[in-house]
Amino acid sequence: MIEARHLRVLRAVAATGSFSAAARELGCTQPAVSQQMKVLEASVGTTLLIRTGRAMRLTQAGEALVRHATGILSGLTAAEEEVAAIAGLRAGRVRLVSFPSGSSTLVPTALAALRAAHPGTRVSLVDAEPPRSVEMLRDGDCDLALAFRYDSTGGAEEWDDLVVRPLLTDRLIGLLPEGHRLAAAGTVAIGDLADEAWIAGCPRCRHQLVDACEKAGFTPRIDFATDDYPAVIGLVGAGLGVAFLPELALESVLPKGARAVTVEPAVRREIVALTLPDLAQVPAVAATLDQLERAASR
């Protein structure tokens, strides 16, 4: 096996013309240079250097190896420098996937802080709801996923192969048209909305809506379903129904024509950042996780 250290010694001998001069250049002893050249010749199975008078001369095989060694060692040096830059957060890449309300609230704050602290680190962002975002993480299509699950669903084992960084608990808020009979109530029991038309969100949120309503003794009549939060608010504001929205979603959208109310019993979702155990050790991923946690705490 050819080792990089042997190539460096061979190149030094070729440049200086002798073992002793190469040893001085490399900061080692002449016997050490001689021994490494013997090991290299044994590895390639042919003579690389011959003595002509007081100088060492490359054989044809030696010339070929030195010619390739220049490119190999240059590439290795570049690789070492790049890895050192990534390890020191002077460079690096993180592929982040997030659900929309996380993308509009937590992610901007976190990424702005990350860029200020480590301007060489680049983060790309794609929107996806769980469980699709979690599938992307497991399939290697991203390095970090913002995800959520509802407190009534249980099933902690769905993430037991991942590194889970808890960020915050997000409460669902009721959204009613401004002219609704309960719009000024402040707090509304879910059962009081049994006769309403409902506007549902993403599939996981839709399932949670049905579950919460059934626990309150009724099955919701879902007239509209959309993953787009501004669309939900627009439909509610137009008087076409009522909805549950995560409190986080309302931070980035002005509920025009709609009134937010607290619903009882409370429905909450846990928001987390997920990554693979090996990726959690990558400096850029670890730094992004830290900034997401700080953004959530604020």
C-alpha positions as CSV (number, residue, x, y, z in Angstrom):
1,M,0.0,0.0,0.0
2,I,1.4,3.4,-1.0
3,E,1.2,5.9,1.9
4,A,1.2,9.7,1.6
5,R,4.2,10.0,3.9
6,H,6.3,7.8,1.6
7,L,5.3,9.9,-1.4
8,R,6.4,13.1,0.4
9,V,9.8,11.5,1.1
10,L,10.2,10.3,-2.5
11,R,9.4,13.8,-3.9
12,A,11.9,15.3,-1.5
13,V,14.6,12.9,-2.6
14,A,13.8,13.7,-6.2
15,A,14.0,17.4,-5.6
16,T,17.2,17.4,-3.5
17,G,19.1,14.5,-5.2
18,S,20.1,12.7,-2.0
19,F,18.8,11.0,1.1
20,S,20.8,13.3,3.4
21,A,19.5,16.5,1.7
22,A,16.0,15.1,1.8
23,A,16.3,14.4,5.5
24,R,17.4,17.9,6.2
25,E,14.4,19.3,4.2
26,L,12.0,17.0,6.0
27,G,13.5,17.4,9.5
28,C,14.3,13.7,10.0
29,T,17.4,11.4,9.8
30,Q,19.1,10.0,6.7
31,P,18.5,6.4,7.8
32,A,14.8,7.2,8.2
33,V,14.6,8.4,4.6
34,S,16.4,5.4,3.4
35,Q,14.1,3.0,5.3
36,Q,11.0,4.7,4.0
37,M,12.2,4.4,0.4
38,K,12.8,0.7,0.9
39,V,9.3,0.3,2.2
40,L,7.9,2.2,-0.7
41,E,9.8,0.2,-3.3
42,A,8.6,-3.0,-1.6
43,S,5.0,-1.7,-1.8
44,V,5.2,-1.0,-5.6
45,G,7.4,-4.0,-6.3
46,T,10.1,-2.2,-8.3
47,T,13.1,0.0,-7.9
48,L,12.4,3.7,-7.8
49,L,15.8,5.2,-7.1
50,I,19.3,4.4,-8.2
51,R,22.6,5.9,-7.1
52,T,24.8,7.6,-9.7
53,G,28.0,8.8,-8.1
54,R,27.0,10.8,-5.0
55,A,23.4,11.5,-6.2
56,M,20.2,9.6,-6.4
57,R,18.4,9.4,-9.7
58,L,14.8,8.3,-10.3
59,T,14.1,5.3,-12.5
60,Q,11.4,5.4,-15.0
61,A,9.0,4.0,-12.4
62,G,10.2,6.6,-9.9
63,E,9.6,9.4,-12.4
64,A,6.0,8.2,-13.0
65,L,5.3,7.9,-9.3
66,V,6.7,11.4,-8.5
67,R,4.6,12.8,-11.4
68,H,1.4,11.3,-9.9
69,A,2.6,12.1,-6.3
70,T,2.3,15.9,-7.0
71,G,-1.3,15.7,-7.8
72,I,-2.1,13.2,-5.1
73,L,-0.4,15.2,-2.4
74,S,-1.9,18.5,-3.6
75,G,-5.4,16.9,-3.5
76,L,-4.7,15.5,-0.1
77,T,-3.6,18.9,1.2
78,A,-6.7,20.5,-0.2
79,A,-8.9,17.8,1.4
80,E,-7.2,18.3,4.8
81,E,-7.7,22.1,4.6
82,E,-11.4,21.7,3.6
83,V,-12.0,19.2,6.4
84,A,-10.2,21.5,8.9
85,A,-12.4,24.4,7.7
86,I,-15.6,22.4,8.2
87,A,-14.5,21.2,11.6
88,G,-13.7,24.7,12.6
89,L,-17.0,26.0,11.2
90,R,-15.2,28.2,8.6
91,A,-17.1,26.2,6.0
92,G,-19.9,23.6,6.0
93,R,-23.3,22.9,4.7
94,V,-26.6,21.9,6.4
95,R,-29.7,20.8,4.6
96,L,-32.7,21.7,6.7
97,V,-36.3,20.7,6.2
98,S,-39.1,22.3,8.2
99,F,-42.9,22.6,8.4
100,P,-44.2,26.0,7.2
101,S,-44.9,27.6,10.6
102,G,-41.5,26.6,11.8
103,S,-39.9,28.0,8.6
104,S,-41.6,31.4,9.1
105,T,-40.8,31.8,12.9
106,L,-38.0,29.7,14.4
107,V,-35.9,29.2,11.3
108,P,-35.2,32.8,10.3
109,T,-34.0,33.8,13.8
110,A,-31.9,30.7,14.1
111,L,-30.2,31.0,10.7
112,A,-29.5,34.8,11.1
113,A,-27.7,34.0,14.4
114,L,-25.9,31.1,12.7
115,R,-24.7,33.3,9.8
116,A,-23.5,36.0,12.2
117,A,-21.5,33.5,14.3
118,H,-20.3,31.3,11.4
119,P,-20.5,33.1,8.1
120,G,-18.9,30.3,6.2
121,T,-21.6,27.8,7.0
122,R,-24.4,27.5,4.4
123,V,-27.9,26.3,5.1
124,S,-30.5,25.3,2.5
125,L,-34.2,25.1,3.4
126,V,-37.0,22.9,2.1
127,D,-40.6,22.8,3.4
128,A,-42.1,19.5,4.4
129,E,-44.6,18.4,7.0
130,P,-44.0,15.3,9.2
131,P,-43.9,12.4,8.6
132,R,-42.5,13.3,5.2
133,S,-39.7,15.4,6.7
134,V,-38.7,12.5,9.0
135,E,-38.6,10.2,6.0
136,M,-36.3,12.6,4.2
137,L,-34.0,12.6,7.1
138,R,-33.8,8.8,7.3
139,D,-33.4,8.6,3.5
140,G,-30.4,11.0,3.5
141,D,-32.2,13.9,1.7
142,C,-31.6,16.3,4.6
143,D,-29.3,16.7,7.6
144,L,-31.8,18.2,10.1
145,A,-35.6,18.2,10.3
146,L,-38.0,20.4,12.3
147,A,-41.0,18.2,13.2
148,F,-43.9,18.0,15.6
149,R,-46.2,15.6,17.2
150,Y,-49.4,16.0,19.3
151,D,-49.5,15.1,22.9
152,S,-52.4,12.8,22.4
153,T,-50.8,10.6,19.8
154,G,-48.0,9.1,22.0
155,G,-45.8,6.8,20.1
156,A,-42.4,8.2,21.2
157,E,-40.9,5.1,19.5
158,E,-41.4,6.8,16.1
159,W,-38.2,8.8,16.7
160,D,-36.3,6.4,18.8
161,D,-33.5,5.9,16.2
162,L,-33.0,9.7,15.9
163,V,-31.4,12.4,18.0
164,V,-34.3,14.5,19.4
165,R,-33.8,18.1,20.5
166,P,-37.0,19.4,22.2
167,L,-37.6,23.0,21.2
168,L,-41.0,24.1,22.5
169,T,-44.6,23.2,23.2
170,D,-47.1,24.8,20.9
171,R,-50.8,25.2,21.9
172,L,-53.6,25.1,19.3
173,I,-55.7,28.2,19.1
174,G,-59.3,28.4,17.9
175,L,-60.0,30.8,15.0
176,L,-63.5,32.2,14.6
177,P,-65.0,34.7,12.2
178,E,-65.1,38.2,13.8
179,G,-68.9,38.1,13.8
180,H,-69.2,34.7,15.4
181,R,-71.3,34.4,18.5
182,L,-68.3,33.2,20.5
183,A,-65.7,35.5,19.0
184,A,-65.5,37.7,22.1
185,A,-65.6,34.8,24.6
186,G,-61.8,34.6,25.1
187,T,-62.1,30.9,26.0
188,V,-64.3,28.4,24.1
189,A,-65.0,24.8,24.9
190,I,-64.4,22.5,21.9
191,G,-67.9,21.0,22.4
192,D,-69.5,24.5,21.8
193,L,-68.3,24.3,18.2
194,A,-69.9,21.0,17.4
195,D,-72.4,22.4,14.9
196,E,-69.8,24.5,13.0
197,A,-68.3,24.0,9.6
198,W,-64.5,23.3,10.0
199,I,-61.5,24.2,8.0
200,A,-58.7,21.7,8.5
201,G,-55.0,21.9,8.0
202,C,-52.3,19.4,7.1
203,P,-53.1,15.6,7.3
204,R,-51.5,15.2,10.8
205,C,-53.3,18.3,12.1
206,R,-56.5,17.1,10.5
207,H,-56.2,13.8,12.4
208,Q,-55.7,15.7,15.6
209,L,-58.7,18.0,15.0
210,V,-60.9,14.9,14.5
211,D,-59.5,13.3,17.6
212,A,-60.0,16.4,19.8
213,C,-63.6,16.9,18.6
214,E,-64.5,13.2,19.1
215,K,-63.2,13.4,22.6
216,A,-65.6,16.3,23.1
217,G,-68.4,14.2,21.8
218,F,-68.9,15.0,18.1
219,T,-67.4,14.4,14.7
220,P,-66.4,17.7,12.9
221,R,-67.9,18.5,9.6
222,I,-64.8,19.5,7.5
223,D,-65.9,21.6,4.6
224,F,-62.4,22.8,3.6
225,A,-58.9,21.4,4.0
226,T,-55.7,23.2,3.1
227,D,-52.0,23.1,4.2
228,D,-51.8,26.9,3.7
229,Y,-52.3,28.9,6.9
230,P,-53.1,32.2,5.2
231,A,-55.8,30.3,3.2
232,V,-57.2,28.9,6.5
233,I,-57.4,32.4,8.0
234,G,-58.9,33.8,4.8
235,L,-61.6,31.1,4.8
236,V,-62.4,31.8,8.5
237,G,-62.4,35.5,7.9
238,A,-64.9,35.1,5.1
239,G,-67.2,33.4,7.6
240,L,-66.9,30.0,5.9
241,G,-66.1,28.1,9.1
242,V,-63.9,27.8,12.2
243,A,-60.5,26.3,12.6
244,F,-57.7,25.2,15.0
245,L,-54.3,26.7,14.2
246,P,-51.0,26.3,16.1
247,E,-50.1,29.4,18.1
248,L,-46.8,29.5,16.3
249,A,-48.5,29.9,12.9
250,L,-50.4,33.0,14.1
251,E,-47.1,34.7,15.0
252,S,-46.3,35.2,11.3
253,V,-49.8,35.8,9.9
254,L,-52.2,38.6,10.6
255,P,-55.6,37.0,11.2
256,K,-57.6,39.5,9.1
257,G,-61.4,39.1,9.6
258,A,-60.8,36.4,12.2
259,R,-60.6,36.3,16.0
260,A,-58.3,34.0,18.0
261,V,-59.7,32.3,21.1
262,T,-58.3,29.9,23.6
263,V,-59.9,26.4,23.4
264,E,-60.5,24.0,26.2
265,P,-59.5,21.3,26.9
266,A,-56.1,22.4,25.6
267,V,-54.5,20.7,22.6
268,R,-50.7,20.9,22.3
269,R,-48.0,19.8,20.0
270,E,-44.4,19.2,20.7
271,I,-41.9,20.9,18.3
272,V,-38.5,19.3,18.0
273,A,-35.4,19.3,15.8
274,L,-34.4,15.8,14.6
275,T,-31.1,14.5,13.2
276,L,-29.3,11.2,12.8
277,P,-26.8,10.2,15.6
278,D,-23.8,10.5,13.3
279,L,-24.9,13.8,11.9
280,A,-25.3,15.3,15.4
281,Q,-21.5,15.1,15.7
282,V,-21.0,17.3,12.6
283,P,-20.0,20.8,13.8
284,A,-22.3,22.7,11.4
285,V,-25.3,20.5,12.3
286,A,-24.6,20.8,16.0
287,A,-24.3,24.6,15.7
288,T,-27.6,24.8,13.8
289,L,-29.3,22.7,16.5
290,D,-28.0,25.1,19.1
291,Q,-29.3,28.1,17.3
292,L,-32.7,26.6,16.8
293,E,-32.9,25.9,20.5
294,R,-32.0,29.5,21.3
295,A,-34.6,30.8,18.8
296,A,-37.2,28.7,20.5
297,S,-36.3,29.9,24.0
298,R,-36.8,33.5,22.8
